[in-house]
Amino acid sequence: MTAVVQGVGDWMSKWDWGDVPTWVAGLVTALAVSLSLLQVARERADRLADERQREKDEKRREEEARRAQASHVAAWYAGMSGGIDGGSDLAGLSNASKLPIYEVVVTMVLVRGAGPRQGTEIPGDDERRARVDVVPPGQWRVDLGKLGWGGMHTHPGIEIAFRDAEGRSWKRLGTGQLDPIDEAPLDHYGMGVLFPYSGLQPVQEPRGT
């Protein structure tokens, strides 16, 4: 045992301890480089995350700007003009934007009960729709004639399609959902260019008058 201890002591006495500081310095340097690379990677990941967030925010702002006017347009079933026995069905229209909308198509659909839920389920020349050239800012009514959809288990709604002031086409379903459409409103419903126009009845004075 003594010989073993003596041998270890001799080996350690011959070891070049001068290399230890060099090794320690190398380890410290390697650790510093690793930490630096980790910091660079973290900063790059943060930068990419910020860029992706900026892109999302920009797309959201662009979408909000694109929908700005359309989101202020709505339509609803406004009852009957002369009582349930002899009146006409009315559609209420609201253009709460500051600009007119164009090529407006109003279609009576059902939001409850058996019947068409969307205007595309109705033939293009059907009497359940009306065509209006221009709807200025304000609130209006359109006479749809006597359609008689007021059964006990049905509830009528109004779908409106239109072009905004930038020429983009939209439709708002009877449920209120706003969707872009890729074609002009008349083409969307398969309506002919000779489909007659309907007049507007103001509910209140248009803005700016």
C-alpha positions in Angstrom: 0.0 0.0 0.0 2.8 2.3 0.9 4.4 1.6 -2.5 1.2 2.5 -4.3 0.9 5.8 -2.4 4.5 6.5 -3.2 3.9 5.8 -6.9 0.9 8.2 -7.1 2.9 10.8 -5.3 5.8 10.4 -7.8 3.3 10.6 -10.7 1.7 13.8 -9.5 5.1 15.3 -8.8 6.0 14.7 -12.4 2.7 16.2 -13.8 3.1 19.5 -15.6 0.8 21.6 -13.5 1.6 24.5 -15.6 -1.0 23.3 -18.2 -3.9 23.5 -15.7 -4.4 27.2 -16.0 -4.4 26.8 -19.8 -7.1 24.2 -19.5 -9.2 26.2 -17.2 -8.9 29.2 -19.5 -9.9 27.1 -22.4 -12.9 25.8 -20.5 -13.9 29.3 -19.6 -13.5 30.5 -23.1 -15.6 27.6 -24.4 -18.3 28.4 -21.9 -18.3 32.0 -22.8 -18.6 31.2 -26.5 -21.4 28.8 -25.8 -23.3 31.4 -23.7 -22.7 34.0 -26.5 -24.1 31.7 -29.1 -27.0 30.9 -26.9 -27.7 34.6 -26.5 -27.4 35.2 -30.2 -29.9 32.4 -30.9 -32.3 33.7 -28.2 -32.1 37.2 -29.7 -32.7 35.8 -33.2 -35.7 33.9 -32.0 -37.1 37.0 -30.3 -36.5 39.0 -33.4 -38.2 36.5 -35.6 -41.2 36.3 -33.2 -41.4 40.1 -33.3 -41.3 40.1 -37.1 -44.1 37.5 -37.2 -46.2 39.5 -34.8 -45.6 42.7 -36.8 -46.7 40.8 -39.9 -49.8 39.5 -38.2 -50.6 43.0 -36.9 -50.1 44.5 -40.4 -52.4 41.9 -42.0 -55.0 42.5 -39.3 -54.9 46.3 -39.9 -55.1 45.7 -43.7 -58.1 43.4 -43.2 -59.8 45.9 -40.9 -59.2 48.7 -43.4 -60.5 46.5 -46.2 -63.7 45.7 -44.3 -64.1 49.2 -42.8 -67.0 50.3 -45.0 -68.6 46.9 -45.4 -68.7 46.3 -41.6 -71.0 49.4 -41.3 -73.6 48.0 -43.7 -76.5 45.8 -42.5 -80.0 44.7 -43.4 -82.9 43.1 -41.6 -86.5 42.1 -42.0 -88.6 45.2 -41.1 -92.1 43.8 -40.9 -95.0 44.7 -43.1 -96.0 48.1 -44.3 -99.8 47.8 -44.1 -100.6 45.0 -41.6 -100.4 41.3 -42.0 -103.5 41.1 -44.2 -102.8 43.6 -46.9 -99.3 45.0 -46.5 -95.9 44.4 -48.2 -92.8 42.9 -46.7 -90.1 45.4 -45.9 -86.4 45.2 -45.7 -84.5 47.6 -43.5 -81.1 48.8 -44.7 -78.5 50.7 -42.7 -75.4 52.3 -44.3 -73.6 53.7 -41.3 -70.5 54.4 -43.3 -69.6 57.8 -44.8 -69.9 56.7 -48.4 -72.5 55.2 -50.6 -72.7 51.5 -51.5 -73.5 50.3 -55.0 -75.2 47.5 -57.0 -77.2 46.5 -53.9 -79.1 43.3 -54.0 -81.5 42.5 -51.1 -82.9 39.0 -50.7 -85.5 37.7 -48.3 -84.3 34.4 -46.7 -85.2 32.5 -43.6 -83.2 32.3 -40.5 -85.6 29.8 -38.9 -88.0 27.3 -40.4 -88.0 25.4 -43.7 -86.8 27.4 -46.6 -83.7 29.0 -48.2 -81.1 30.2 -45.7 -79.0 32.0 -48.3 -79.7 34.1 -51.4 -77.8 31.7 -53.7 -80.4 29.1 -52.9 -83.0 31.3 -54.7 -83.3 31.7 -58.5 -81.8 34.9 -59.8 -85.1 36.4 -61.0 -87.1 35.4 -57.9 -89.5 37.9 -56.5 -88.0 37.5 -53.0 -85.2 39.9 -53.9 -84.9 43.6 -54.8 -82.2 45.6 -56.6 -81.1 49.1 -55.7 -78.6 51.1 -57.7 -77.1 53.2 -54.8 -77.7 53.3 -51.1 -76.4 56.5 -49.5 -75.4 56.8 -45.9 -78.4 56.6 -43.6 -81.3 54.2 -42.8 -83.7 53.1 -45.5 -86.5 50.6 -46.3 -87.1 48.6 -49.5 -90.5 47.3 -50.4 -90.3 43.6 -51.3 -94.0 43.1 -52.1 -96.3 40.8 -50.4 -94.3 37.6 -49.9 -96.2 36.0 -47.0 -93.4 34.2 -45.3 -94.7 35.0 -41.8 -95.7 31.4 -40.7 -95.7 30.4 -37.1 -92.5 28.3 -37.4 -90.6 30.6 -39.8 -88.6 33.7 -39.2 -87.6 35.8 -42.2 -84.3 37.5 -42.5 -82.6 39.7 -45.1 -79.4 39.0 -47.0 -77.7 42.0 -48.6 -74.9 42.0 -51.2 -73.2 45.2 -52.5 -70.1 46.8 -53.8 -68.2 49.2 -51.5 -66.7 52.5 -52.6 -63.5 50.7 -53.5 -65.3 48.3 -55.8 -65.0 45.3 -53.5 -68.1 43.0 -53.3 -69.5 41.8 -50.1 -72.6 40.1 -48.7 -74.1 40.0 -45.2 -76.1 36.9 -44.6 -79.4 36.8 -42.8 -77.6 35.7 -39.7 -75.4 38.8 -39.8 -72.2 37.2 -41.0 -70.2 39.4 -43.4 -68.3 37.7 -46.2 -66.4 38.9 -49.2 -67.5 37.6 -52.6 -65.4 37.3 -55.7 -67.9 38.6 -58.2 -70.4 41.4 -58.6 -73.6 41.0 -56.7 -75.8 40.5 -59.8 -73.4 37.8 -61.1 -73.3 36.2 -57.6 -77.0 35.5 -57.7 -77.3 34.9 -61.4 -79.5 37.9 -62.0 -79.9 39.5 -65.4 -79.0 43.1 -66.1 -82.6 43.8 -66.8 -83.7 42.9 -63.3 -85.8 46.0 -62.3 -84.7 48.5 -59.7 -86.6 49.2 -56.5 -86.9 52.5 -54.8 -85.6 53.5 -51.3 -87.8 54.8 -48.5 -85.8 56.9 -46.1 -86.3 56.1 -42.4 -84.3 59.1 -41.3 -82.6 61.9 -43.2 -79.3 60.8 -44.8 -76.2 62.2 -43.2 -75.0 65.5 -44.5 -78.4 66.8 -45.4 
